[in-house]
Amino acid sequence: MPEHLELQQLVGGVLQGGVGHRSWIGWLQCSCPYLGIILATVSSLFFSLCSVIVKGLVEVNPIELATFRFIGVLLPSIPIAIYKEESFFPRGKRIILVLRCFVGTTGLMLSFYAFRHMPLADASVIIFSTPVFVAIFARLFLRESCGIFNVITIVLTLIGVVLITRPPFLFEEGSSSSGGSSGLAEEQTIESNYDVWGPVAALSSTLFGANAYVLLRALKGLHFSVIMTNFGAFALVYTLIVCYYLGALCWPLCGSDRMLVIALALFSFGGQILLTLALQYEQAGPVAIARSADIVFAFIWQIMFFKETPNVYSVLGALLVVSSVVLSGMRKWALALPRDSDLRKRLKFLFLE
């Protein structure tokens, strides 16, 4: 989801503490060298549980659920911004901040729609592929290079997305083998049962999320709490207006639904905090790789809670997308290594241009 993409910004913002803060982080890293990876994995668990709640609460409009999700984004950001004595709406960055908030909010609302109208794992895989598409928009808007490595990961991701969405005009599932009018009738049935808006929402969410990441790069001078506070506040107002327009602005009637809505905000809150802490203890590349656990959790929850067994196309597509994301994370990690590092030399295949 879009707010998961604070990785680069968080690295630049959270680590700007004093000497005592850095020594405290160093002590924790020595006590548990894999603490950052563990926190990122638990963060993925929390975010995946948010997706389960969105898909399971069929009586609540997904846009209304997004409102509660943004409360979980906003709450941890305000006290951090106050503690850091940051300006909440700094001059010279306001237009970019508003654009970042708009694309991020729209992307998350679309992702919630996709979770509701697609298998959980399929929607998660498509939305999780956002970092791979960042290279395209960074090339278009920031004039950053887009080398062979980026092209390879983009192609792998697109193939994976096609396998997951399985559009009817490519996957007729044997309808032509029936022959005659029966084959035509079967093809029409497949196309009528195919909910195109779920995949469209997932892909649109991915594109909005990629643009949010590009805008974050333009805001890299700001502390992450300022960006998250603006994002949460803007998104909260935005979703409330949309809910009012749709007539979905109401508190869930059922007691269990209310508890799940509260859990959605709490899981979002916990996921954001753990992701922030993970980036204090670990580089962005390894954290991005650990975040791929989100896909694994999505497949587990899909089978456990919704009794939907993924087919071979979904599994192959997920493997291609996860491979692309992991390779992108490894590249980010390798670029951060010292130039004379032996490990960097062994990973030179990641530097294809």
N, C-alpha and C positions, 0 to 999 in steps of 0.2 A: 504494500500500500504506500501511497505517497509519503506519509509522514515517517515511514521506515527509512527514507532516503536522506536522513539528516547526517549520514555517516561522515562525509567530508567536512561538513560544517561543524559537527560536534568535535571532530579532531582539532579543528582550528580554534574552537571556542572553549571547550571544557578544560583543555590543558594549559590555559593561561593563568594558572594559579601561582601562588608564591612558592618559596623554597620549601617551607614546611609541608605544603600540600603535596609537592612532588616527592618529598621524602616519605610521606605517608603512603603514597601510591607505590613507591619502590619497595617499601616494607611488605605491603600486601602481595606484590608480585613475587617477591622472594619466598613468601610463605606458601603461595599457591600459584605456580607459574602459569597455569591454565585458567586462572580465575576469569579473565576477559572472555575466553571462549565459552566457559560454563555460563556466565551471565548472559551472553548473546543467545545461547541455546535456550535458556529459560525464558528469555524475552520472546523468542520465536514461539515457545509453548503458549505464552500468554496471548500473543497476537493470533495464533491459530485458534485458540479457544474463543476469541472475539468473533472469528469467522463462523465458528460453529453456532454461536448464539444468534448471529445475523441470519443464518440459514434456517435455524430451528424455530425462531419466533415468527411464524408465518402470519400471525394475526396483527403484527405491528409493521407499519410501513418502514421499509429499509432506510428512507431518508430521515424518519424520526429516530431510528436507531443510530444513524450517523451523528445526530445531535448529541446523544449521550456519549458517543465515542469522542467527540471533540471536547466535551467537558473533561474527559480523561487526559486529553492533550494539553488543555489550558491550565488545569490545576497545578501540576508540578512546575510549570514554566514561570508563573507570576512571582512566587517567592524567590526563585533563583535570580530573576531579573532585578528584583528589589535589593537582594543581598549584594549583587554585583554593581548596584547603583547605575544601571544602564538606562539610557533613554528609550522609552517604549516605542516611539515613532520618530526615528532620527531623520533630520533633514538630508536631502540629497539621495535618499534610498526609498522614499515613500512610494513612488510609482512601482518600482520593482517589487517592493514588499507586497503591495496590493495585488499585483499580477501573480506573484508566487502563491499568495493566499487563495486567489481565485482558482488557479489551475490545480492546486493541491486539494482544495475542497471539492471541486467538481470531479476530480479523479477518484477520491475516496467514495463519493456518493455513487459513482458508476460502478466501483468495485463492489459495493454493497448490493447493488442491483444484480450484478453478475453472480454473487454468492447465492442469491435467492433463486436465480433462474438457470443455474448450471450445476453440475456435480461439483462438490466442494473442492476436490483435488484439482480438477481441470481449471476452474476459475483461479485457484491459488497459483498454479504453475504459470498461467498466462500473465497474471498481475505481477508475479515475482520476477518476470523477465524484464522489467522496466530498466534496470541498470545497463542492459545490453544495448538498448535503443538510445541511451544517452549520447553515444558517440555520433549518431546521425544529427541530432539537434545541436550538439556542441560544434559540429562541423558547419552547420547552417548559420547559427547565430553567433558563435564565439570564434569562428574561424580556426578551431582546433583541428589537428591532423586526424585523419581517419584512415589508418593503414590497413595492411593485409590482415593483421590479427583481428581488428574490429570487424572487417568484412566477414571473416570466417565465423566469428561468434554470432553476428547478426543473421547470417544464412542458416546456421544451425538452429538458432532460436526460431526463425520463421518456419523452418521445416517442422520443428517441434510443435509450434502453435497450430499448424495445419493438421498435424496428426491428432491433436487434442480436440480441435473444433470440428473436424471431419465434415466440411461443407458438402451438401448433397450432390452438387454437380461434380465433385471429385470422388466421393464415396457413395456409390449407389447401392452398395451392399448386395450385389448380385441381382438387382432388379432386371437388368437386361437379359439375364439368362432365362427368365420365365417365358419370354417370347410373346408377341402379339399384344392384344389389348390387356391381358392380365399383367404383363410386364409394365405397361404404361400406368395401369391403375396402382400397382405396387410402388412405382416411382413417385406418383403423385401423393400417395399416403405417407411416404418417407419425408417428402418435402413439407407436407402439411404438419407433420409431427415435429419438425425441426424448429426449435425456438431460436431464431437467428439473433434476437435482441440480447440474449445472454452473452454469446461470444462477442457481439458488437460492443456491448458495454465493457467487457473485460479488456478488449483491445484498445478501446478509447481510454479506459482508465490507465492502461500502460503508457499510451502516448502523452496523456496529461501528466502522469508521474515523471516521465522522462523530461518534459519541459520544466517541471518543478525543480528537478535536479539541476538543470542548466541555469535556472534563475538563482538557485542557491549558490552556484559558483560566482555569479555576479554579486552576491551578497556576502562573500567570504570574509569581509572585514568586520561584519557584525557578530556579536556574541549569539550563540545558538538560542539562548533564552528569549532574546528579543524577537527572533524569527518565529519561535514556537508560540510565544504569547500573542503576536499578531495573527498567526495562523489560526490558533484556537479561538480567539475572539471573533475574527472575521468569519470563520467557518460556523461558529455557533449562531451568529446573526443570520448568515446566509441560509443555513438549513432550517432555522425557525421560520424564515419568510417563505421558503419553499413548502414547508409542512403546512403553514397556514393557507397557502394558495391551493394545496392539494386536499385540504380538509383533514389532514392527518395529525393535527396538533392536539393530542390527547394523551393522558396517562394510561398505561395498560390497565385493563379492568381486572384481570386475573392476578391473584397473589403471586403465583409462581412466575408469571411473566414479569411482574415488577422486580422480583428478586434477580431475574436474569438480566434485566435492563441495568440494574445497579451493578451486577457482576461485569457487564460489558464495560461500563465506565472504569471500574476498578482494575480489570485486566488491561485495559488500554493505558491507564495510569501506571500500573506496574511494568508493563512492557516498555513504555517510554523511559522510565527511570532506569531499568536494568540495561536498556540499550545505551543510555548515556554513560552509566558506570562501566559497561563493557569497553567503551571507547576511551575511557580513562586508563584502562589497564592493558589495552591491546591496540595494535594498528588497525586501520580501517579494512585492509585487505582480508586478514584472517577473520575479522568479525563478519564481513560480508559473506565469507564462505560458511561460517557457523550459522548464519541466518538462513541458509538453505535448508536447515532442519525444519523450517516452516512447511516445506513441501512434504516431508516425511510425515509430520504430524497431520497434515491435511488428508493424506491417504489413510492414515490410521483412523481418524475421526469419521471419515466418509464411510468406512466399512463398519465401524462400531456403532455409530449413532444413526446413520441413514441407510444402512444395509445396501449400499451401492458398491458393487464390485467393479473396479476399474478394468477396462478391456486392454488388450495388448497395444492398441494405438495410443491410449492415454499414457500407459507406462513408458512406451518408447519416446513419445513426445516429451514427457516429464524428464526422462534421462537426458535428452538433447538440450532442453532448456536449462536444467540444473548444471549440466556440464559447461554450458556457455557462461553461466553466472559464476561458477567456481573458477573457471579459467580467468575471467575478468578480475575476480578477487585475488587470485594468485599473481596476476600481472601487477595489480596495485601494490601488493605486498612486496613483490620483487623489485619494483621501482624504488621502494623506500629503503632497500638494503644498501649498504656501502658498496661503492663501485668495485672495490677489491675483494668483495666477499666471494668465497668459493661457491656458496649456495646460489648467489646471483648468476655466476658463470654457468652453473648447471641448468639454470632456468632461462637461458638466453633465447630459447625458442619462443618465449612469451613476448619478446621485443621485436617481433616481425613488423616491419613498416612498409 
